């Protein structure tokens, strides 16, 4: 049994979307600065497609089919991954409207500050472990 024309049309549409959106779109090509800092752009991609069609009655032996399809892709830059001196940080381009997302974005910075504070306290303690 041969493939219906709508299936062929949908296959072509999906193949075109696959060609537009791949992993290199989400995590972009690295950019290296003169001081050795590496910046990776991070984007959000959304896409959708629709296809439709109809068979028309015909008095001839040939089947009549009419249809169409379309797709849309939106690529929005959302952040940069910055690799500097063996450390990775995330730089968001805009605040998110969701409080949970905002709180989660602050976790790496909080961990970094707490680690620095603990290291500073440890360095200030005398070697015998007793406070002065």
N, C-alpha and C positions, 0 to 999 in steps of 0.2 A: 504494500500500500504506500502510495506516495505521500510526501509531507504536505500538509495544508499550507496555503500561502501565508496565513497569519503566523504560523510557527517559524517560517523562514524569515519573515519580517522582524519578529521578536528576537531571533537569534542574531541578526545583523545589528539590531539596536543594542543588545547586551554586549556584543563584541566591541562596538564603538565605545561604550562606557568603560569597559575593561582597559581599552587603550588609553583613555583619558586619566583614569584614576588608578594609580599603583602606589606601592610603598614609597617610591621616590617623591611623590607629591606630598605625602603626609610628613615624612622626615626628609627635608631637603638636602641638597648637597652641602657639605661642610665648607665654611669660609675660614681661612687661616689669616689672622692679623700678623703684622710685623713682629709683635712681641711673643708670638707663639700661641696666642689665645685662639681657640677653635670655636666657631659659632655655627650651630645647626638650627635652621629654621624649622618650626613645627606648625603644621597647618591642620585645619579641620575641613574635611571634604564631605559634602552632602550631595546626593544625587537621586534622581528619580526618573522613571520612564513610564510611558503609556503606549499601548498599541490597541488598535481596534479594527474591526472590519466586518464585512457582511458578504454572504453569498447572495447573488441575485438569480432569480429564476430565468431560465433561458429555454427557448424552443429549439435551440441548436444543441448538438452534442457537447459543445465546449462549455465548461463551467465559467461563470463570470464572478469575479471577486473584486471588491473595492475595499481598500483599507489604508491605514496610515499609522505612523508611529513617530514618537519624538522623545527626546531626553533632555535633561537639564543637569548641569553640574555647577556647584558653587564651591570654590576653594577660598578659605578664609584663614590668613595667618593668625595664630593665637599666642605663640610664645617662641622663645629662643632657648636652646640649651647652650650654656656657655661652659667650656672646658678650659680652665686656667690653673696652672701649677698643680695638676693632678686632682683638682677639685671640680665638681660639676654643680652648676646652679641653674635654676630655671628663672627666666625673665618673662613674665606675662606681659602681653601688649595692652590688655585692658582688664579692669576689674570685672569679675563675673558678678551677676546679680544674685547668685545663690550663696547664702551664708556658709553652707558646708564647704563649697568649693573654695571660698575665700580662706576659711580656716585651714583646710588641707594644704593650700598653697603656702601658708606660713610655717608649716611643720618643719621643712628643711632648715629654714632660717633659725627657728627656735632651737632645734637640736644643735646647730652650729654654735649658737650663743651659750647654751648650757654647757656644751663640751669645752668651750674656751674658758668659761668661768670655773669649771671643775679643774681644768689643767692649771689655771692660775692659782687656785686655792692649794692644790697639791704642791706646786712649786714654792709657795710661801711657807708651808709647814716645815718646822725643823726636822732634821734627819732622825732624831730619836722618837718622833711621833707625838711629842708633848707640845702643847701650846705654850707660848711665853707669856 
